[in-house]
Amino acid sequence: MRKLTSLMCGTGAGLAAFYISRLRDPQATVQASWTHSEKPVDPACLWDHNWDCRDPRSMVRPLRNEKPDEENRYNQDLEKVKAKKPRHIILVRHGEYLDTGATDATHHLTERGRKQAEYTGKRLSELGIQWDKVIASTMVRAQETAEIMLKQIDYDKEKVVNCVYLREGAPIPPQPPVGHWKPEASQFLRDGARIEAAFRRYFHRALPEQDKETYTLIVGHGNVIRYFVCRALQFPPEGWLRISINHASITWLTISPSGNVSIKYLGDSGFMPPCLLTNRIPREAKNVV
């Protein structure tokens, strides 16, 4: 009996040692190596809580000491500047258009582009949103898209804000570079500053006095929307061209009171029939192929 017990103990110890050694074998361990989970988070990946310069801690006088009165003062000041409600920003790309003629004045929506805008307007109407602001790029294709959509949604046309900062352009040299689209460096310098200014104008957490959720509709352009998405989510903005969004598609971003940003829709166009799904100018209508 003693020999049998010793044999069983020895066998168990041997199996345990073998099992442990196998667990320690790198080749036998399955890891999601692409996540680099065993390494510290790169500082560039950390969320910037003061991205809109409205982090309450940056807007009040710092603590001068640790006395209770001073801490109470500090906490009261924080509460006064804190956002309390989220902001929803809904971005709609213009419909398909014709790139004919030398100026923007001739770049009108195609018949398909008009139908796309109508479907998007109906979709926004079905969502039952009460719009606080509607803003549109001053380019013809965006203006026509907004005009068609306004027939579907409950918003006074006279209150629409037309913004030149939202015009299409080249926001930042993309990575990786593409061979078929190479604007001059001067165009990136000019357009990039304008588009960044538009982002800073419209993307920020709510003001402290805002007492309800707000909904802002922006009708704009593919390059601008994709750049906005990267900036808002704090992804490298150079990656904007890796994203593709259809004409008249809906992109929905929410800025929470804490300053965190989330995305609900990205280029949503599933409410349209397949025959209306496009994302480029018709080849036969392009000035430059």
Buried (B, 14 or more C-beta within 10 A) or exposed (E): EEEEEEEEEEEEEEEEEEEEEEEEEEEEEEEEEEEEEEEEEEEEEEEEBEBBEBBBEEBBEEEEEEEEEEEEBBEEBEEEBBBBBBBBBBBBBBBBBBBEEEEBEEBBBBEBBBBBBBBBBBBBBEEEBEBBBBBBBEBBBBBBBBBBBBEBBEBEEEEBEBBEBBBBBBBBEBEEEEEEEEEEEEEBEBBBEBBBEBBEEBBBBBBBEBEEEBBBBBBBBBBBBBBBBBBBBBBEBBBBBEBEBBBBBBBBBBBBBEBEBEEEBBBBBEBBEEEBBBBEBBEEEEEEE
